[in-house]
Amino acid sequence: MRRSQLSLLCISFCLPFLLTGCVKSKAPAVVLDAPQKQQTQQCYELLTALKGLDNSAFETYKQQFSTINQSYEVYKKNQPIIDNNSAEIMKTEIDNKIEVVCSRVRSAVFTNMSRRANSLKQL
């Protein structure tokens, strides 16, 4: 009886190692655009916050994003018929402009909140 318990213990110890041989060792693919999507979401949230903080700045940046979106629509529409280099240049330019406008939005939110914090200090 002691021997059967020892055999059972040995099998239960070795079984997980045997089963892992049946599992893929390759990790699942990671979505490469996840950080960019997260940054875009954060930019959108800051733009929404800016609407309540400084409506004129919000309208300015909203117009800039609208212009970028129009350019993106032209890019997507013509991407299949233009050469890869032209498409890559246009996509890079669009991505860079999005980054610039998002930086402006972050700066505007920070400046506005800083100004509000300074006014609280004076109380």
C-alpha positions as CSV (number, residue, x, y, z in Angstrom):
1,M,0.0,0.0,0.0
2,R,2.9,2.4,0.8
3,R,4.3,1.7,-2.7
4,S,1.0,2.6,-4.4
5,Q,0.9,5.9,-2.6
6,L,4.5,6.6,-3.6
7,S,3.7,5.8,-7.2
8,L,0.7,8.1,-7.1
9,L,2.8,10.9,-5.6
10,C,5.5,10.3,-8.3
11,I,2.9,10.4,-11.1
12,S,1.2,13.5,-9.7
13,F,4.6,15.2,-9.5
14,C,5.6,14.2,-13.0
15,L,2.3,14.7,-14.8
16,P,2.4,18.5,-15.0
17,F,5.8,18.3,-16.6
18,L,4.5,15.8,-19.1
19,L,1.4,17.9,-19.9
20,T,3.4,21.0,-20.5
21,G,5.0,19.3,-23.5
22,C,1.5,19.4,-25.2
23,V,1.1,23.1,-24.7
24,K,2.5,25.6,-27.2
25,S,5.6,27.2,-25.8
26,K,5.2,30.3,-28.0
27,A,3.6,33.2,-26.2
28,P,0.5,34.7,-27.8
29,A,1.1,37.6,-30.2
30,V,1.0,41.0,-28.6
31,V,-0.9,43.8,-30.4
32,L,1.7,46.2,-31.6
33,D,-0.6,49.2,-31.8
34,A,-1.8,48.9,-28.2
35,P,0.5,51.8,-26.9
36,Q,-0.6,54.0,-29.8
37,K,-4.2,53.3,-29.2
38,Q,-3.8,54.0,-25.5
39,Q,-2.1,57.3,-26.2
40,T,-4.9,58.2,-28.7
41,Q,-7.5,57.4,-26.0
42,Q,-5.7,59.5,-23.4
43,C,-5.5,62.4,-25.9
44,Y,-9.2,62.1,-26.6
45,E,-9.9,62.1,-22.8
46,L,-7.7,65.2,-22.4
47,L,-9.5,66.9,-25.3
48,T,-12.8,66.2,-23.7
49,A,-11.6,67.6,-20.4
50,L,-10.3,70.7,-22.2
51,K,-13.8,71.4,-23.4
52,G,-14.9,72.0,-19.8
53,L,-11.7,73.9,-18.9
54,D,-11.1,76.2,-21.9
55,N,-13.7,76.0,-24.6
56,S,-11.9,78.3,-27.1
57,A,-8.7,76.1,-26.9
58,F,-11.0,73.0,-27.3
59,E,-12.5,74.4,-30.5
60,T,-9.0,75.2,-31.9
61,Y,-7.7,71.7,-31.3
62,K,-11.0,70.2,-32.4
63,Q,-10.5,72.0,-35.7
64,Q,-6.9,70.8,-36.0
65,F,-8.0,67.2,-35.4
66,S,-10.8,67.7,-38.0
67,T,-8.2,68.7,-40.6
68,I,-6.0,65.7,-39.7
69,N,-9.1,63.4,-40.1
70,Q,-9.8,64.8,-43.5
71,S,-6.3,64.1,-44.6
72,Y,-6.5,60.6,-43.2
73,E,-9.7,60.0,-45.2
74,V,-7.8,61.0,-48.4
75,Y,-4.9,58.8,-47.4
76,K,-7.1,55.7,-46.8
77,K,-9.1,56.3,-50.0
78,N,-6.0,56.6,-52.1
79,Q,-3.7,54.1,-50.3
80,P,-4.4,51.2,-52.7
81,I,-3.5,53.2,-55.8
82,I,-0.4,55.1,-54.6
83,D,3.0,53.7,-54.3
84,N,4.2,52.4,-50.9
85,N,6.7,55.3,-50.3
86,S,4.1,58.0,-50.8
87,A,1.6,56.1,-48.6
88,E,4.3,55.7,-45.9
89,I,5.2,59.4,-46.0
90,M,1.6,60.4,-45.7
91,K,0.9,58.0,-42.8
92,T,4.0,59.2,-41.0
93,E,3.0,62.9,-41.5
94,I,-0.5,62.2,-40.2
95,D,0.9,60.3,-37.1
96,N,3.3,63.2,-36.4
97,K,0.6,65.8,-36.6
98,I,-1.6,63.8,-34.3
99,E,1.3,63.7,-31.8
100,V,1.9,67.4,-32.1
101,V,-1.8,68.3,-31.6
102,C,-2.0,65.8,-28.6
103,S,1.1,67.5,-27.1
104,R,-0.7,70.9,-27.5
105,V,-3.8,69.5,-25.8
106,R,-1.8,68.1,-22.9
107,S,0.0,71.4,-22.5
108,A,-3.3,73.4,-22.6
109,V,-4.8,71.1,-19.9
110,F,-1.7,71.4,-17.7
111,T,-1.5,75.2,-18.1
112,N,-5.2,75.6,-17.3
113,M,-5.0,73.3,-14.2
114,S,-1.8,75.0,-13.1
115,R,-3.4,78.4,-13.4
116,R,-6.4,77.2,-11.3
117,A,-4.0,75.8,-8.7
118,N,-2.2,79.1,-8.4
119,S,-5.4,80.9,-7.9
120,L,-6.2,78.5,-5.1
121,K,-2.9,79.3,-3.5
122,Q,-3.8,83.0,-3.3
123,L,-6.9,82.3,-1.2
